[in-house]
Amino acid sequence: MQSNGNTILVTGGSSGIGLALALALQARGNTMLVTGRRQAQLDALTAAHPGLHAYSLDITDPAAIAALAEQVTADHPALNVLINNAGIMVAEDLLTLPDTATAEATVETNLLGPIRLTHALLPHLLRQARPVVVNVTSGLASVPLAATPTYSATKAALHSYTQSLRWQLRHTAAQVIELAPPQVATELMPGGSTRPTAMPLDEFIRETLALLDAQPGATELLVERVLPLRRAGASGTYDAVFQALNSSQG
């Protein structure tokens, strides 16, 4: 993936990693499209950042996804990069939860949303000269955080889906990239932006773009801080990493 000259759609682009990544890529000369749930927030973003294009989207609604795909490809026929970033992360106490509503919402948002949007946009993307799909997973795809079991499971599933998508597209011009962040200082969970163990957001974006610059043909973008999680299984440290991760969360 070239870091400039693209037309890029970032879901969940109204805050956190999605917004920071969109603004950094816009500064590099890309046309940026972002989605979010709240129209007022999107309006504020486009007012503050001229040239940023914003679309309201409920990523859990299949009809809304289909409508968005039709709208953005009509508005921006040069769209060639999809970054599936939208997600929710909610703690679940499996001993006390009265139902599976949180788990179901997490699966709809974090897994079915990216699958549905990729399916909707793939025919358009494959008509472009440099099509790219970027799926944002997590270090927790490799070692789960027990306090967020469904979140961790959806990211593991998206990691698997990304590998299959890459294989099925191997004879096309498409590039499929997995971006797996460590814990980053955002409000993905309340208080997350001030956790002392979290990687500063600006540092994460800088390192991610540096990796992209150094490896434009990369299939994975993994900052240094996520490597202990990502490599735990292969390095034989899985049990120790799992214990350390989950003990540190209380």
C-alpha positions in Angstrom: 0.0 0.0 0.0 1.3 3.4 -1.0 0.9 5.9 1.8 -0.4 8.7 -0.5 -2.5 9.2 -3.6 -5.3 6.9 -2.3 -9.0 7.3 -1.6 -9.5 5.6 1.7 -12.6 4.7 3.8 -12.0 4.3 7.5 -14.9 2.9 9.6 -15.1 4.0 13.2 -13.2 7.1 12.0 -14.7 9.7 14.3 -12.5 9.0 17.3 -9.5 7.0 18.6 -7.3 5.1 16.3 -9.6 5.5 13.3 -9.6 9.3 13.5 -5.9 9.6 14.2 -5.1 7.3 11.3 -7.4 9.2 9.0 -5.9 12.6 9.8 -2.4 11.3 9.5 -3.2 9.7 6.1 -5.0 12.9 4.9 -1.9 14.9 5.8 0.1 12.6 3.4 -2.1 13.5 0.4 -4.9 10.9 0.6 -8.6 11.5 0.1 -10.1 10.4 3.4 -13.6 9.2 4.1 -14.7 8.3 7.7 -17.8 6.8 9.2 -19.3 7.1 12.6 -22.6 6.7 14.4 -23.2 10.3 15.5 -24.0 12.9 12.9 -23.3 15.9 15.1 -19.8 14.5 15.8 -19.2 13.9 12.1 -20.3 17.5 11.3 -17.9 18.9 13.8 -15.1 16.8 12.3 -15.7 18.0 8.8 -15.9 21.6 10.0 -12.6 21.2 11.8 -10.8 19.3 9.1 -11.5 20.6 5.6 -11.4 18.0 2.9 -12.4 15.2 5.3 -15.6 13.4 4.1 -17.9 11.9 6.8 -20.7 9.4 6.5 -23.1 8.2 9.2 -23.1 4.5 9.6 -24.5 1.9 12.0 -22.0 -0.9 11.3 -24.4 -3.4 12.9 -27.1 -2.7 10.2 -26.7 -4.8 7.0 -29.0 -2.4 5.1 -27.1 0.6 6.2 -23.8 -1.1 5.1 -25.2 -1.8 1.6 -26.5 1.8 1.4 -23.1 3.2 2.4 -21.3 1.1 -0.1 -23.5 2.4 -2.9 -23.2 6.0 -1.7 -19.4 6.2 -1.2 -18.6 4.5 -4.5 -20.9 6.9 -6.3 -19.4 9.9 -4.5 -15.8 8.7 -4.7 -15.4 6.3 -7.7 -11.6 6.3 -7.1 -12.1 4.6 -3.7 -9.4 2.0 -3.5 -8.7 1.3 0.2 -11.0 0.1 2.9 -9.8 0.2 6.5 -12.2 -1.9 8.7 -11.6 -0.2 12.1 -15.0 0.2 13.8 -15.2 -1.8 17.0 -16.5 -1.9 20.5 -14.8 -3.4 23.6 -17.0 -4.1 26.6 -16.1 -6.0 29.8 -18.2 -9.1 30.5 -18.5 -10.9 33.8 -19.7 -14.2 32.6 -20.9 -15.3 36.0 -23.3 -12.4 36.4 -24.4 -11.2 32.9 -28.2 -11.8 32.6 -28.1 -12.4 28.8 -25.9 -12.4 25.8 -26.8 -8.9 24.5 -23.3 -7.6 25.0 -21.7 -10.5 23.2 -24.1 -10.4 20.3 -23.5 -6.6 19.8 -19.8 -7.2 19.9 -20.0 -9.9 17.3 -22.3 -7.7 15.1 -19.9 -4.7 15.3 -16.5 -6.3 15.4 -16.9 -9.3 13.1 -20.0 -9.2 11.0 -19.6 -5.5 10.3 -16.2 -5.8 8.6 -17.3 -9.0 6.8 -20.4 -7.3 5.4 -18.7 -4.1 4.4 -15.8 -6.0 2.7 -18.3 -8.1 0.8 -20.2 -5.0 -0.3 -17.2 -3.0 -1.4 -15.0 -5.8 -2.8 -16.4 -5.8 -6.4 -15.7 -2.0 -6.6 -12.2 -2.3 -5.0 -11.1 -5.0 -7.4 -11.8 -2.7 -10.3 -9.1 -0.3 -9.0 -5.5 -0.4 -9.9 -4.3 -0.6 -6.3 -7.0 -2.1 -4.1 -6.3 -2.6 -0.4 -8.3 -4.0 2.5 -6.9 -3.3 6.0 -8.5 -5.1 8.9 -7.8 -3.7 12.3 -7.6 -6.6 14.8 -5.7 -6.6 18.1 -2.9 -8.1 20.0 -5.7 -9.8 21.9 -6.4 -11.9 18.8 -3.4 -13.9 19.9 -3.7 -13.8 23.7 -7.1 -13.0 25.0 -8.0 -10.5 27.8 -10.3 -12.6 29.9 -12.2 -9.6 31.1 -13.3 -9.0 27.5 -13.9 -12.5 26.2 -16.1 -11.7 23.2 -14.0 -8.8 22.1 -10.9 -11.0 22.1 -12.8 -13.7 20.3 -14.0 -11.4 17.5 -10.5 -10.1 16.9 -9.2 -13.7 16.7 -11.9 -14.4 14.2 -11.1 -11.3 12.2 -7.5 -12.4 12.1 -8.5 -15.7 10.7 -10.9 -14.1 8.2 -8.2 -11.8 7.0 -5.8 -14.7 6.3 -8.6 -16.4 4.2 -9.4 -13.2 2.4 -5.8 -12.7 1.5 -5.5 -16.2 0.1 -8.7 -16.0 -1.9 -7.5 -12.7 -3.5 -4.0 -13.9 -4.1 -4.4 -13.9 -7.9 -5.8 -10.4 -8.0 -4.1 -7.0 -7.6 -5.5 -6.7 -4.0 -3.4 -6.3 -0.9 -4.9 -7.5 2.4 -3.2 -6.1 5.5 -3.8 -6.9 9.1 -3.1 -4.0 11.6 -3.0 -5.4 15.1 -2.6 -2.7 17.8 -1.5 -3.3 21.3 -3.3 -1.5 24.1 -3.5 2.1 22.8 -4.4 5.2 24.8 -8.0 5.7 23.5 -11.5 5.6 25.0 -12.3 2.3 23.4 -13.0 1.4 27.0 -13.7 4.1 29.6 -10.5 5.4 31.1 -8.4 3.8 28.5 -6.8 7.0 27.3 -5.2 7.6 30.7 -4.0 4.0 31.4 -0.2 4.3 32.1 0.4 0.9 30.4 -1.2 2.0 27.1 0.8 3.1 24.1 0.3 6.8 23.4 -1.9 7.2 20.3 0.4 9.5 18.4 3.3 7.2 19.0 1.2 4.2 17.7 0.2 6.1 14.5 3.8 7.3 13.8 5.2 3.8 14.2 2.5 2.2 12.1 3.0 4.6 9.2 6.8 4.1 9.5 6.2 0.4 9.1 4.0 1.0 6.1 6.7 3.3 4.5 9.4 0.6 5.1 7.2 -2.3 4.0 4.6 -1.1 1.4 4.0 -4.7 0.5 3.4 -5.9 4.1 0.6 -8.3 5.0 0.8 -7.3 8.7 1.6 -4.0 10.5 2.8 -4.9 14.0 4.3 -2.2 16.2 7.0 -3.3 18.6 4.7 -3.3 21.7 2.3 -5.9 20.2 5.0 -8.4 19.4 5.1 -10.2 22.8 1.3 -11.0 22.3 1.5 -11.8 18.7 4.5 -14.1 19.0 3.5 -15.8 22.3 2.3 -19.0 20.7 5.3 -19.4 18.4 7.8 -18.5 21.1 6.5 -20.9 23.7 5.7 -18.0 26.1 1.9 -18.1 25.7 1.1 -19.3 29.3 3.4 -16.7 30.8 2.1 -13.9 28.6 -1.6 -14.9 29.3 -1.0 -14.9 33.0 0.9 -11.6 33.0 -1.7 -9.9 30.8 -4.7 -11.1 32.9 -3.1 -10.7 36.3 -2.3 -7.1 35.5 -6.0 -6.4 34.8 -7.1 -7.5 38.3 
